Amino acid sequence: MKYYTSMQDIINEVDLILARSEGEYDIEAIAYEVARTRDTGQRIADRFYITEDEDEFWDAAMRHALD
């Protein structure tokens, strides 16, 4: 599992995953839906991650498909 330091990192990762589908999905909405947080005992470092469940990711993507 890859951890990120900010929501912008998550948004960028979702954008990379869906790069071939430019304009077909609401990237930010998907990022906020699949982002998870963990308590690291630190303020920022490695707080966010994307769920490992690929089905959950693609379900979120389909819910945020743009018409």
Residue, then its C-alpha position, 0 to 999 in steps of 0.5 A: m500500500k502506498y501512503y501519501t502526505s496530502m489529498q492533492d497527492i491522492i487526487n494526482e494518483v487518481d488522475l494518473i490512474l484515469a489518465r486515458s479517460e480524460g474528461e470522463y470522470d470527476i477526479e476530485a470526487i473519486a479521490y475524496e471518496v476512496a481516500r482513507t486516513r490513518d493516525t500516524g501520531q504525526r501531523i502530516a507525514d504519510r496520513f492518506y492512502i487509497t483503499e487496496d480494494e480495486d472494486e471499491f475504487w472502480d465503483a467510486a469511479m463509475r458513480h462519478a462518471l461525467d455524462 
